[in-house]
Amino acid sequence: MLEAFWRRVFRFERRKARDGDVVLTLRRVYILPARAGMAFAVLLVLMLIGATNYTLGLGFALTFLAGACAIADMVLTVKNLAGLRLAGGRAAPVFAGDAARFEIALHNGGSAGRYAIRVRFGTDGATEHPADVPAHGSAALALALPAPERGWLRAPRIRLETRFPLGLFRAWSWWQPDLRVLVYPRPESPAQPLPVRGAASEEGHGEVGLDNFAGIRSYQPGDPLRHLAWRQIARLAPEDGGQLVTKHFEGGAVAELALDFAQLPPHLDLELRLARMTRWVLDAEQRALPYSFRLGHHHYVAALGDAHRAACLAALALHGREALP
Amino acid sequence: MMGAGPLTRDKQDTLLLVAAALLVIAPHFAHLPWWIIGTVCVTLLWRVLLTWRGRRLPSAWLLLPVALIAMGGVFRSFGTLLGRDAGVAMLALLLAFKLLEMHAKRDLYVVLFLSFFLMLTNFFYSQSMLTGLAMAATVVVLLAAQITFQYTGIVPPLGQRLRLAGRMFLLAAPLAAALFVLFPRVEGPLWGMPTDTPGPSSGISDTMAPGTMTNLALSEDVAFRARFDGAAPAQRRLYWRGVVLSHYDGRTWTRIGGRLYRRDGDAMTLRVTGKPAPYEVTLEPSARRWLFTLELTPPALDVPGERVGVTDELESFTVRPLHRRVRYRAAAYPEYAVQPALDAALTGKWLQLPPGFNPAAYELGRTLRRDAGVDDGRVIARVLAMFRKERFAYTLQPPLLGRNAVDEFLFVTRQGFCEHYAGAFVVLMRAAGIPARVVTGYQGGELNPVDRYMTVRQSDAHAWAEVWLAHRGWVRIDPTAAVAPDRVTLGLRGALPQQSPFGLAALRSDKDSWFSQLRFRFNAANNAWNQWVLDYNPERQRNFLAELTGWVVDWRALAAVPALLALAWLWRQLRARHRRDPVQTAWERFCVLLARRGVRRAPDEGPHSLACRVAALPLPDDKKAAMAEFLALYAALRYRALDDDERTRSARRLAKLLSLSR
């Protein structure tokens, strides 16, 4: 309640935090007495009254010493935050509905350790992460943020707060890290079967499995590793003229796994179609089936691997919302 | 601290808090009733055991009745719950019980704040330097305990936490000192001064019987301290006038309580001549009302916060008994004449003698008068000669005297202390028809060469006589000086035969011995403590601040402030330059320079890739060469191992290249 009052009076919260890596300069650190600090002020007044009434010279000394300690605490509390350098770290993509994890690093160039810094996102209900930054060292933390929707997710403002060392004052600062996470659509569940269309299927024989082994051929880049014909490769060492060979599957070779957004029934919800595509990308990767991908103007030829997967998922995530928020 | 011991962090923290609380309560053990001490100890021990074993704290249903019983006990012990001592007892119990009832962080602050307040209350009972030191140490431990509870992750070892607390203390100390000096003081008390503990009264009393002074002579307590603006008067002139005793009942001298002095009073004339000696007295609390002045100080004392009265026997007193230290300034004149023209009719009260006592003494007085005729001076000289020539002794252990004390003293025992001599002298004078009275106070004082303060102790208590002589007024006669001249010139210690074992007394009386030096230094420190810490009252603050302002307005101080600021600024600049790596600075400037030419460095771009871009710039060849060399040298400085000498030279070259690249 009191905090809200101060917020209104000083508009502290409306000051814009600077983007990117920052050093928390003195001007960026705000400080106010904590509740314990206000109680301490009342105590000081009581002590002063007692010392005055009984003319206790040493009582005055103690009162002023306690007061001065509170002021020293104020300075040290600010110093606990000020001068801290903040840097964003990696942020791996996640699927919608999962929690995005933003890595941040706190660097302390000073010769005094900084303790008990509570870091959290400035959103309501965010969990606090305590951090200690040793002298001339750094601390890394990962802040989790729910990612309900696909697309880019920017890290919200981060609030750093400390009451160290005495807890009489509350110093805080805001930081807008330049961090974002790509949120992929949530994969459809339960999964639909992959839309495999072999040559045979076009003749009305239904889907053809991929397990009709039809010999080997020489390796070509892009062949899945699990299709390598290890037995044949092992027979001759490369220096003896051996070469990498890939198993060749009848039907599978001609069968093309094409993930085409346009082929999905258009009456389905857009998000559901994206979810299905996402699931298929994952399934294809898992089963090591090279797949081509087509969505809007994104068209990737059949391939496998992390880069391909990432490109496809990114296209799905950003479909219709290419721009950054 | 048991780093990896069986105690978890939580337990260690709690034990530190209990230790801090114990440090706070321990000084109170000196004056708390035994059962409270016991309760507090048991409670703290209980808390320690609970923590040690990892048990849960007792429930409120157990604590509440215990606390109520304890409150009842306080009421029984003190008869109240509100008085000062009862309040302190309650606070001590509350702190101990609160340690058993800690559930949230808020409770921790309650414990800490209670501790601070309880520390303050300890100063009701003691404010010595030692208490001050103990306070400082306790504050550091309290701070360490408070800091301990603030950590959220790493907790440094106890030593480091104590160091941090010590650092805070040192950071706070100058500010606290400044606040102490400058914070506007209000003259206490704010409400009625507590009267529950008036304390025993000490020092010169309003009566004198054989033994009164002897008791005081054994006390080393300080009566007051005095400081002279100039040189202190000679030891034999240091008669500190206190109470005048004019009524004698055969055994005890008492005041007659003279009329209040009026400056323009008919009979009260006072003439002072000579160069006055200004001085300041800091009187210790005595629970009595007497103020002491050096003879002879015209009665116009001003004691801040007190109403002062003066009788026509030149006694100064305050209306209220003095329970606190007071300070007053005065000036003493070496030559004076008090009531030189007193009407003979008014001197009757100083000739009073109780009938039926000391017949031999009365007879001796009458004989002396007959022999001397009208010459009062001869009577006095005869009596002093008698004390000096006959075998009178000055001793702290005089024999007990019976009903006719003066007779027995003069003709039988002939051993006595100042009160015997002064009393007997006044009886003889009165018997001879000379108005006389006993004056009690202090004689002498020890000058501390360290701080120039003169300490007057209870052992300096003295009694002397005053006789009224026509045209001269009241004249001081010290009959003790006739018997033991050393008492007046050297003080009590010099006058009494040495009796102390191990020659300690001899050690003490030697002013140059290391022991004396040490004692002087300690006394000076103690006195400074009293003057500046305990008695820093509004009046003293005003004086000090006036002095300080005078000093600050001094041109040297005025010049010093900007000079200091300039120095501080210079220091900052130097430090900032020192901290900045010159190589890095040159690199940053170079990047700015390039940016002006349209080459913006990408965050991941190093000197080598920049060099490629620089080569493509449309620039004169010499400039390009300088830039290329700059980048190569920077890369070398940054990424190659160089020795310091080489590094300095290269850094200089780098600066040169930077200016060439412009």
Boltz contact constraints between the chains, C-beta under 6 A:
constraints:
  - contact:
      token1: [A, 36]
      token2: [B, 109]
      max_distance: 6.0
  - contact:
      token1: [A, 43]
      token2: [B, 113]
      max_distance: 6.0
  - contact:
      token1: [A, 47]
      token2: [B, 120]
      max_distance: 6.0
  - contact:
      token1: [A, 50]
      token2: [B, 120]
      max_distance: 6.0
  - contact:
      token1: [A, 52]
      token2: [B, 186]
      max_distance: 6.0
  - contact:
      token1: [A, 52]
      token2: [B, 188]
      max_distance: 6.0
  - contact:
      token1: [A, 52]
      token2: [B, 190]
      max_distance: 6.0
  - contact:
      token1: [A, 53]
      token2: [B, 188]
      max_distance: 6.0
  - contact:
      token1: [A, 53]
      token2: [B, 189]
      max_distance: 6.0
  - contact:
      token1: [A, 53]
      token2: [B, 190]
      max_distance: 6.0
  - contact:
      token1: [A, 55]
      token2: [B, 188]
      max_distance: 6.0
  - contact:
      token1: [A, 55]
      token2: [B, 324]
      max_distance: 6.0
  - contact:
      token1: [A, 56]
      token2: [B, 123]
      max_distance: 6.0
  - contact:
      token1: [A, 57]
      token2: [B, 533]
      max_distance: 6.0
  - contact:
      token1: [A, 57]
      token2: [B, 534]
      max_distance: 6.0
  - contact:
      token1: [A, 57]
      token2: [B, 536]
      max_distance: 6.0
  - contact:
      token1: [A, 58]
      token2: [B, 123]
      max_distance: 6.0
  - contact:
      token1: [A, 58]
      token2: [B, 127]
      max_distance: 6.0
  - contact:
      token1: [A, 58]
      token2: [B, 132]
      max_distance: 6.0
  - contact:
      token1: [A, 59]
      token2: [B, 120]
      max_distance: 6.0
  - contact:
      token1: [A, 59]
      token2: [B, 123]
      max_distance: 6.0
  - contact:
      token1: [A, 61]
      token2: [B, 180]
      max_distance: 6.0
  - contact:
      token1: [A, 62]
      token2: [B, 120]
      max_distance: 6.0
  - contact:
      token1: [A, 62]
      token2: [B, 135]
      max_distance: 6.0
  - contact:
      token1: [A, 64]
      token2: [B, 176]
      max_distance: 6.0
  - contact:
      token1: [A, 64]
      token2: [B, 179]
      max_distance: 6.0
  - contact:
      token1: [A, 64]
      token2: [B, 180]
      max_distance: 6.0
  - contact:
      token1: [A, 65]
      token2: [B, 176]
      max_distance: 6.0
  - contact:
      token1: [A, 66]
      token2: [B, 116]
      max_distance: 6.0
  - contact:
      token1: [A, 68]
      token2: [B, 172]
      max_distance: 6.0
  - contact:
      token1: [A, 68]
      token2: [B, 175]
      max_distance: 6.0
  - contact:
      token1: [A, 68]
      token2: [B, 176]
      max_distance: 6.0
  - contact:
      token1: [A, 69]
      token2: [B, 168]
      max_distance: 6.0
  - contact:
      token1: [A, 69]
      token2: [B, 172]
      max_distance: 6.0
  - contact:
      token1: [A, 72]
      token2: [B, 168]
      max_distance: 6.0
  - contact:
      token1: [A, 72]
      token2: [B, 171]
      max_distance: 6.0
  - contact:
      token1: [A, 72]
      token2: [B, 172]
      max_distance: 6.0
  - contact:
      token1: [A, 115]
      token2: [B, 151]
      max_distance: 6.0
  - contact:
      token1: [A, 116]
      token2: [B, 150]
      max_distance: 6.0
  - contact:
      token1: [A, 116]
      token2: [B, 151]
      max_distance: 6.0
  - contact:
      token1: [A, 116]
      token2: [B, 152]
      max_distance: 6.0
  - contact:
      token1: [A, 130]
      token2: [B, 152]
      max_distance: 6.0
  - contact:
      token1: [A, 130]
      token2: [B, 153]
      max_distance: 6.0
  - contact:
      token1: [A, 132]
      token2: [B, 153]
      max_distance: 6.0
  - contact:
      token1: [A, 132]
      token2: [B, 154]
      max_distance: 6.0
  - contact:
      token1: [A, 164]
      token2: [B, 150]
      max_distance: 6.0
  - contact:
      token1: [A, 165]
      token2: [B, 147]
      max_distance: 6.0
  - contact:
      token1: [A, 165]
      token2: [B, 150]
      max_distance: 6.0
  - contact:
      token1: [A, 166]
      token2: [B, 146]
      max_distance: 6.0
  - contact:
      token1: [A, 167]
      token2: [B, 150]
      max_distance: 6.0
